[in-house]
Structure formats: C-alpha cells, structure tokens
Amino acid sequence: MAYEFKLPDIGEGTIEGEIVAWHVKEGDTIREDDAMVDVMTDKATVTIPSPRSGKISRIMAREGETVKVGAVLIVIESAEEAAAPPSEEKPVEAAAPPSRPAEERRVGRVEAVSVHPRGGDGGGVSTAVRAPGERILATPVTRQIAREQGIDLSRVPGTGPGGRVTKEDVLAFTEKGAPPQTAPPTRPEPATPGPLEERVPIRGLRKRIAEKMSLSKQHAPHFTYVEECDFTALVELRKKAETHPRAEGLKITYLPFIIKALVPCFKAHPYLNSSLDEKTQEIVLKRYYNIGIGAATPEGLTVFVLKDVDRLGVFELAEQIRALGDKAREGKLSQGEVTGSTFTITSLGVMGGILATPILNYPEVAILGVHKIHKRPVVRNEEIVIRDMAYMSLSFDHRVVDGDVGAEFTQMLVKYLEHPEHILLE
C-alpha cells in the first residue's frame, strides 16, 4: 500500500508550514533519509528526509504553498508497488507541481526564471558549471565535508535529485581531483533585444521577512532616536578579554558587552522590555530578558535568540553567539532558537554605516542598531583628541514608549558602554 507522508509538527505550536523547495519530483526513486523537502515555519527552515525508500508517486503541494500540519505532502510507493502492473482504477487527481521551463534555475531558496535565450547550447546546463550566485543544493553535512576538504561546491557535479550535490559527489571529487575549468560557451548576440526583467517569486525566508516587516510598519508607529557613544574604554576592555583563558577559541565581539549593558537599562525602564497585546489592549511587561540577534545568512536575515541573558556572563554569551550564528548560517536553527525574544539587536559590524532607522521585530517595542566603531577627533576637556566613536540607533513603538523615555533609556545605555567597568559590577 502506498505511504502518505503528512506534514509533521516541526516545532512546538506549529500549525502550518510553507513548502520552500522539493528535492525530488514525481517518478524519482528515493532512499530512506535522503533529503526530500524544505519546509519553513516562522523563521526556521527544516529539511525533512524521506521516512522510507521507494518511488515518488504523487507530490501534493507546490513550492511556495502553505499547508497545514497533518496535510498529505507526498505519496511514496514501495519498490514492489512501483514494479506492479498499472491498476484499472482512475488515479486520484493531485496538486502536482507546475511544469517548469528549461530556463529555470535556483537562486537562494526561490526560483528565478531566466528571460534570455541560451543560444546554441541545446537548452541543457552542465552540473559542473553554475551561474554566479546560483544556489547549490546540498545538505549541511555535505557542506561541512566540503569545507573540511577545502572544496568549492560550485565546482562539484551534483548527481542527486534536481542536481543536488551529495556527500558521495564531494568524496568522489576529492579522489579524482578538480576537473579543468573551461570557459563557458560564447553566446551569439541576439538579433533583437530580449526582455530586460525577470520575476523571482517571494518564498521561504524572504516571504517571512516581508510579512514580518510589513506587519511591524502597519501596526507600530515607529520613531528612532540616535546618540553617539565613546567606545574607547570598551575597545580596551575587549582587547583584554581576548587574552583571558576563557576566550580561547572564541571571537570576542562587542555584542556580549552591549547585551550585559542592556539588562540594568531594562530594569530601570521596564516598558522597553515589553510587548503590546492588541487584542486585550494590555502592555505585557517581561521579567525575563531574551535578546534577539540579527544574523545575515545566504537565505536572508535571521534572528536567533539568546535566552535569560541576565544569568549569563560575557564569555558565556560569546559562546552562544558563536554557536547560534554558525547554526543560522547552516540553516540548522530550531524553532526554539528563533522565537521568544523580548528585544532585538541588529549589527552589521564593519559595514554598520553611520546610522539607520531599524524596523521593530514585532511585537517587541524597541530595537537597537549598532553601527561601525571608528576613530575620529572629538573634544574632551577643551582639547581635540582621537577616540573610538560610534552611533547607536534605537527605534521604538510610540504607542508604548514616549520620546523622553526612549531618550533616557538610550542615554543610560551609552553611559554603561562608556564606563564598562559598571557592566562588570552589575
């Protein structure tokens, strides 16, 4: 009897998920534990493996479609059923994925349809040559093996479903050595100009970001307050922290110190660590401190969450930031690691720019943007001196946070960062 695989509860409280990408198509033969489909809930994308071996009989949900937990995603026939003669019964109509033009290619986790003709290449694409920026289908394990071997996955021919690169492909590539790179065939100039646009469906993480940002701007009237901060003392403290025995193997950034400085500011201004329940018209003050950290990944911006930061030291925070940052980039974050934040920090490090107007991570009421620290001349005690300076941009939900409260919170945060010994005393 054919096996109907239903969408499981991927994370606590999950009621639905979006089909981001299928790794198989109807008629394919799949082995147990082979990657089958990528499903996203909230901001976590999960690759679901096949529960058994067999032949893909029917795919019941299209990429980009949102399905409820418990809905049938795919039908898998056993090897015996696949070999049996066809039945006289009329097959059940299924929502099969739409046919795809030959020009489709993967970019990130969305589909991009090329609008330019290929010329005389027969419409095929070599598995060993990929367009710049094209998404390479591979599991996290395969990517880890490639990193350890120092192999560029874009040069490895993929033999898996849909051109997916398997760990066997990587190992075979290692044994044989890299094939010589050849220049792509020269395309003849088209007689007439072709279309100058392409359409990329908004799916997966990009769709979640679009929904969350739109919700935030529609519901929460934002205002942003910017103040400069003298990081000179904190720069020196961070250098000392890097030589501490606990720092071995860690990258000590400014984030752990900023997080520790935020906690006493929250205690003095509890409305900054809250959310607004619009249904009950109540402000929910949080007595716990869970800090979301915005992380850039190949799929888009992801926010991972550090829980109960008031109970963690600088080195413990650094360890968690490193571990969760690695999981974010590899697409391995669990549902619990991307939910439950009470306040968010967004930082682009050396690309942080001068200032910004961050959008709230709704339903939170405040967000901190940390910008580039650089040396510049400032006046201290009637003298011009060189200091390590940066701007701090904080956006607030004006329904909950008044302008003077937001300014007081920001000034208190700056004071702690300019005198980091107070952070350690706290």
Residue pairs with C-beta under 8 A, 6 or more apart in sequence:
1 81
2 57
2 75
2 76
2 77
2 78
2 81
3 51
3 52
3 54
3 75
3 76
3 77
3 78
4 72
4 74
4 75
5 36
5 50
5 51
5 72
5 73
5 74
5 75
5 76
6 69
6 70
6 71
6 72
6 73
7 17
7 39
7 67
7 68
7 69
7 70
7 71
7 73
8 48
8 69
9 69
10 17
10 39
10 41
10 44
10 46
10 48
10 335
11 41
11 42
11 44
11 334
11 335
11 336
12 335
12 336
13 335
14 41
14 69
14 335
15 68
15 69
16 41
16 66
16 67
16 68
16 69
17 39
17 40
17 41
17 66
17 67
17 69
18 39
18 40
18 41
18 64
18 65
18 66
18 67
18 203
18 204
18 207
19 37
19 38
19 39
19 61
19 62
19 63
19 64
19 65
19 66
19 67
19 73
20 37
20 38
20 39
20 40
20 45
20 63
20 109
20 203
20 204
21 37
21 38
21 63
21 106
21 109
21 137
21 204
22 36
22 37
22 38
22 59
22 63
22 97
22 162
23 34
23 35
23 36
23 37
23 38
23 47
23 137
23 160
23 161
23 162
23 164
24 30
24 34
24 36
24 37
24 50
24 56
24 59
24 74
24 161
24 162
25 56
25 59
25 97
25 161
25 162
26 56
26 57
26 58
26 59
26 96
27 55
27 56
28 55
28 56
28 161
29 53
29 54
29 55
29 56
29 82
30 36
30 50
30 53
30 54
30 55
30 56
30 76
30 161
31 50
31 53
32 49
32 50
32 51
32 52
32 53
33 49
33 50
34 49
34 50
34 160
34 161
35 47
35 48
35 49
35 50
35 139
35 160
35 164
36 47
36 48
36 49
36 50
36 74
37 47
37 48
37 73
37 74
38 45
38 46
38 47
38 48
38 109
38 204
39 45
39 46
39 48
40 46
40 204
40 205
40 208
41 335
42 208
42 335
42 338
42 339
43 205
43 208
43 302
43 303
43 333
43 338
44 333
44 334
44 335
44 337
44 338
45 109
45 204
45 205
45 299
45 331
47 139
47 140
47 331
50 76
51 76
52 76
52 78
53 78
53 79
54 76
54 77
54 78
54 79
54 81
54 82
55 76
55 77
55 79
55 81
55 82
56 74
56 75
56 76
56 77
57 75
57 76
57 77
57 82
58 74
58 75
58 92
58 94
58 96
59 73
59 74
59 94
59 96
59 97
60 71
60 72
60 73
60 74
60 75
60 94
60 95
61 67
61 71
61 73
61 95
62 95
62 97
62 98
63 97
63 111
63 203
64 201
64 203
64 207
65 95
67 73
75 94
100 111
101 113
102 123
102 124
103 113
103 114
103 115
103 118
104 111
104 112
104 113
104 114
105 111
105 112
105 114
105 125
105 131
105 134
106 112
106 134
106 135
106 137
107 133
107 134
107 135
107 200
108 135
108 204
108 206
108 298
108 299
108 300
109 135
109 203
109 204
109 205
109 206
109 299
110 200
110 201
110 202
110 203
110 204
110 206
111 200
111 201
111 203
112 198
112 200
113 198
113 199
114 198
115 194
115 195
115 196
115 197
115 198
116 190
116 194
116 195
117 190
117 194
118 187
119 185
119 187
119 188
120 185
120 188
121 185
126 157
127 157
127 158
127 159
127 163
128 155
128 156
128 157
128 179
129 184
130 136
130 154
134 154
135 298
136 153
136 154
136 158
136 165
137 158
137 160
137 162
137 163
137 164
137 165
138 146
138 153
138 158
138 164
138 165
138 166
139 166
139 167
140 330
140 331
140 332
141 167
142 153
142 165
142 166
142 167
142 169
142 170
143 153
143 330
144 330
145 167
145 170
145 171
146 152
146 153
146 156
146 170
149 170
149 174
151 170
151 173
151 174
153 165
153 170
155 173
155 178
155 179
155 181
156 165
156 169
156 170
156 173
157 165
157 169
157 173
158 164
158 165
158 166
158 169
159 166
159 168
159 169
160 166
160 169
202 210
204 299
204 300
205 297
205 299
205 300
205 301
205 302
206 299
206 300
209 300
209 301
212 361
212 362
213 359
215 362
216 359
216 360
216 361
216 362
217 359
219 278
219 362
219 363
220 276
220 360
220 362
220 363
220 365
220 397
220 398
220 399
221 397
221 398
221 399
222 357
222 359
222 360
222 395
222 396
222 397
222 398
223 395
223 396
223 398
223 403
223 406
224 357
224 358
224 393
224 394
224 395
224 396
225 393
225 394
225 395
225 396
225 403
225 406
225 407
225 410
226 355
226 391
226 392
226 393
226 394
227 391
227 392
227 410
227 411
227 414
228 389
228 390
228 391
228 392
228 414
229 389
229 390
229 391
229 392
229 414
229 417
229 418
230 378
230 387
230 388
230 389
230 418
231 254
231 373
231 387
231 388
231 389
231 390
231 417
231 418
232 387
232 388
233 418
233 419
233 420
233 421
234 254
234 257
234 388
234 417
234 418
234 420
235 373
235 388
237 257
237 420
237 421
238 252
238 253
238 254
238 257
241 247
241 252
241 314
241 315
242 252
244 315
246 315
247 315
247 318
250 315
250 318
250 319
250 322
251 318
251 322
252 314
252 315
252 318
253 318
253 321
253 349
254 370
254 373
255 293
255 317
255 318
255 321
255 345
255 347
255 370
256 314
256 315
256 317
256 318
256 321
257 314
257 417
257 420
257 423
258 345
258 368
258 370
258 417
259 291
259 306
259 309
259 317
259 345
260 309
260 314
260 317
260 423
260 426
261 413
261 416
261 417
261 420
261 423
262 289
262 291
262 309
262 343
262 368
262 413
263 289
263 309
263 310
263 426
264 412
264 416
264 426
265 272
265 409
265 412
265 413
265 416
266 272
266 273
266 289
266 343
268 409
268 412
269 405
269 408
269 409
269 412
270 285
271 283
271 285
271 365
271 400
271 401
271 405
272 343
272 365
272 366
272 396
272 401
272 405
272 406
272 409
273 285
273 286
273 289
273 342
273 343
273 366
274 283
274 284
274 285
274 286
274 342
274 365
274 400
275 283
275 284
275 286
275 342
275 363
275 364
275 365
276 282
276 283
276 284
276 363
276 365
276 397
276 399
276 400
277 283
277 284
277 363
283 400
286 342
288 307
288 308
288 310
288 342
289 308
289 309
289 310
289 342
289 343
290 305
290 306
290 307
290 308
290 309
290 340
290 341
290 342
290 343
291 305
291 306
291 309
291 341
291 342
291 343
291 344
291 345
292 303
292 304
292 305
292 306
292 341
292 343
292 344
292 345
292 361
292 364
293 303
293 304
293 305
293 306
293 321
293 324
293 325
293 344
293 345
293 347
294 301
294 302
294 303
294 344
294 345
294 346
294 347
295 301
295 302
295 303
295 304
295 324
295 325
295 328
295 329
296 348
297 328
297 329
297 331
298 329
299 331
302 328
302 333
302 338
303 338
303 341
303 344
303 361
304 324
304 325
304 327
304 328
304 333
304 337
304 338
305 324
305 337
305 338
305 339
305 340
305 341
306 312
306 317
306 320
306 321
306 324
307 340
309 317
312 320
324 333
324 337
327 333
327 337
341 361
341 364
342 364
343 364
343 366
343 367
343 368
344 360
344 361
344 364
344 367
344 368
345 367
345 368
345 369
345 370
346 356
346 358
346 367
346 368
346 369
346 370
347 369
347 370
347 371
348 371
348 372
349 372
350 372
351 372
352 369
352 370
352 371
352 372
352 390
353 371
353 372
354 371
354 372
354 391
355 369
355 371
355 391
355 393
356 369
356 371
356 393
357 369
357 393
357 395
358 367
358 368
358 369
358 393
358 394
358 395
359 367
359 395
360 366
360 367
360 395
360 396
360 397
361 367
364 397
365 396
365 397
365 399
365 400
365 401
366 394
366 395
366 396
366 397
366 401
366 406
366 409
367 394
367 395
368 392
368 393
368 394
368 413
369 392
369 393
369 394
369 395
370 390
370 392
371 390
371 391
371 392
371 393
372 390
373 388
373 389
373 390
374 388
374 389
374 390
375 386
375 387
375 388
375 389
376 386
376 387
376 389
377 384
377 385
377 386
378 384
378 385
378 386
378 387
378 389
379 385
380 387
392 410
392 413
392 414
394 406
394 409
394 410
396 406
401 409
415 422
416 422
416 423
417 423
